[in-house]
């Protein structure tokens, strides 16, 4: 079997049942599939929340990381009403960033402090810290390890016990590195990522770093009061939902959206 055929078979095996994720040749994989969003549900969202991370636990509870110095926190949010059920603030000199759930509960990055805060999902009790070098942006858990973005095109894979770096992969779109990767979400073998100052969500093959699809979220919130800093940032998938169903919001957005990813 030649190299091209092997690559095609591997892409077929790794495909996920989101629109257009069937068997694709290496040539086709180089051009990401254009995807859009169908809004299924809208829920109020705290318009002061500078959302940096969004994640569901296995029981369907929604947690959010909120940023900005002096205003950063980790929260549990009522997915039906958007109300904040409980909240733990970070130190005034820490800027909250990405959020994921690993084997021992919540892990919340900070931007430039080099510290990841650990919290229980029950009661948001402090459970210690991890340390790391560089900036912290987005975080996800793939079932074995944490995946972290740092504002570049690189995704760092980290040990689930020590948080030490295991390896890295560069994310590319049409062969070009995708800079400023931000909030991350892992869904059934596929990595999704927000891009800072963008309304696009990248669908990424985590084994190659290739962007296989680009979701257009530009129609979600178009109000005139929206500034360039109020970017789409927050992706969560709820256990038991179809894999094409996501919850999304943004920095200081007044709503969260339950959406279905569709082909235009």
N, C-alpha and C positions, 0 to 999 in steps of 0.2 A: 504494500500500500504506500503510495507516494505521500510526500509531506502535505501537499494541498488537500488530499482526501482525508488524511488524519485530522487536519485542522477543522475541516468541515464536520467530521463526525463529532469531534470534541465540542464544537459550538452547538451542535444539535443536542448533545447530552446535557450541556449546561443551561440550555434555554429554560426560561420560566414562562408560565402561562399567563403573561400579560399581553395585550394585543400586539401581534406582530412578532412574538418571540418564538417562532418556529425555527426550523432548520434554515440557516443562512450561510452562504459561502463567505470566505474571508474577505472577498472584494465587497460584498454587500454589507458586511459588518463594519466596514470603514466609514460608511455613511449612516449616521444615526437615524433611527426611525422618528419621524415627527409625530408627536402624541399631544393630545389635548385633555381637558378635564371637564367632566360632567358633574355639576354640583348636586349632591344628594340631600345634604342637610347643612344648616347654618346654626351655629351656637354662639352666643355672646362671648366676647373675649376681653379681658382687662386691657383697655387702650393705653394704659401706662406700662404694660409689661413689655420690656425689650427682649422678646423671645429669642433664646439661644439654643434651646433643646426641647424636644417633645417626645415622650415615650409612654407606651402602655405597658403595664405588667400583665402577667398571665391571667389575672382576675379581672382585667378590663379597667383597672384604675389608671387614670391619666396623670402623668407628672410633667412638670415644666421647669426648665432652668431659665431664670431671668437675669439679664446683665445690667451693666452700667455701675460705675463706682458709687458706693453708698446706697445703691438700690438693688443690689444683686441678692437673689434668693433661690431656693428650691421650693416648689409648691406641689401639692396635690390639688387637682382641679376637677370639679364635677363636670363630666363630659356631657351631661344633659342640659346644664344651665350655664356653665362657664364660671360658676362661683368658685372662689378659692376656699378649699376645705381646711387646709392647714399649710403652714409656711415656716421655713427656717431661713433667717437671713445669713448672708456671708459677712465676713469682716469688711469694714468700710473701705479697705485698700484692695479688695479682691473683686475682680470683674468676672461674673459667672459666665460660663460658656456651655459647651455641649454636654449632653446628658444621656446615659445609657444604663441598662439594667444588666448586671453580670450575675455570677453565681452567689455573691454575697450581698446583693442589693444594688442600690443606686450608686453610680459614680458620676460626679459632676466636675468638669474641667474648669479651670480658671484661665483667663487670657494670657497674662504675662507673669503670674506669680509662681509658676512651676509646681503648682499643687492641685491635685484632684481630690475633692472632698467625697467622702463615702457616707451614705445615708441608708438607713433601713427604709423599706417600703411601708412598714407598719409604724406610723407615728413620726416618720422622718427624724429618727434619732441618729446623732453623729456616731459614725463607726470608724473613725480614723481617716488617714490620708494616704494617697500615693504621691510620689514626686516624679517629675520628668523635666527634660530640657526643652527649650524652645517654647513657642506659643501653642496654646490650646484653643481650638475652634470647635470642631464637631466631633461627636463620639457615637459609636454604635457597637453592638456586640453580636458576633456572628455564630454564637453557640459554643465556640472554642476560645476565642480571643477578642480583645477590643480592637476596633478600627478607629484611628484618630486622624483628623485633618488639622492642618496648622496654618491655613491661609495660602498655601502653595498648591501645586498640582499633585503633591505627594500624599499618599495614605500610609500611615504607620500602623503596623500590626503589633499589638502589645499583649504580653502574657496576662492571663486572667487572674493570676495570683500575685505576681510581683509588679506588674505593669511595665516591665522592662521591654525594650524594643526587640521584636523577633525578626521582622523584615519590613521592607517598604515596596510600594508599587506606585508608578506614575500613571495618572489618569490622563488619557488623551482623547480628543474629539477630532475626527478626520486627520489623525496623525499629529495634532497640535496639542501640547499640554494645556490642561484646563486650570488656570490659576484661580486662587481665592475660593477653593472648595470650602464649604462651611458645614452647616448641620447635616448629619448623616442618619440614614435609617437602613437597616438590614431586613429584607423581606424575602424569605424562601430562597436563599442562595443568590440574591441580587442586591447590590448596594445602590441606594438612592442618595443624591447629594444636592443641597442647595448651593448656589454660587452667589457670593456676595454682590450686591447691587444688580441682581438679576432676578427676573421672574421665571427663570427656567429651572427645572429640576432634571439633573442628569441621572439616567439609568445606566449603571456601570457593571461590566463583567468584572468581578473581583479577582479573577485569576489572571487577567491580561491588562486590566485598567482601561480597556477600551469602552468608550461611551457608546452603548447600543441603542439608546433612545433619548430623546429630549422632550420633556413635558412642558408645554406652554401654560404657565399660570398667570399670564398677564391680565386676564379678564376678571380675576377674583376680586380685586379691590382697586377701583379706579377713581376714588374720590379726589377732589381737588386739594384737600388738605394733606394728602399723602406727600411726604418729602422723599428725597433720594435715599435717606437712611432707613426709611420704613420698608425695608426690603422683605420679600418672601423668605421666611426662615423658620422652619418647624415642620417636620415630617414624622408622622407616627402611623404604625400599622397595628390594628387591634387583633389579638389572637382570636381565631375563629371566623374572621371576615374573609371574604374572597381576596386573593392576592392582588387584585387590581383596585382594591379599596384602600384609600389613605385618608388620614386627617392632616390638614395643613393649616398653617397660619403664618403670621409675619411679625416683625418688630413693631410693636405699638399698633397692631391691627385691632379693630373693634369686633372682629368675628373670627371664629374658627370654622373650617369647612370640612365636611365629610364629602369626599369626592370619589369618582370612578375614573380611572385612566382609560381613555378611549383613543382609537384611531380616528383622525378627522374625517 
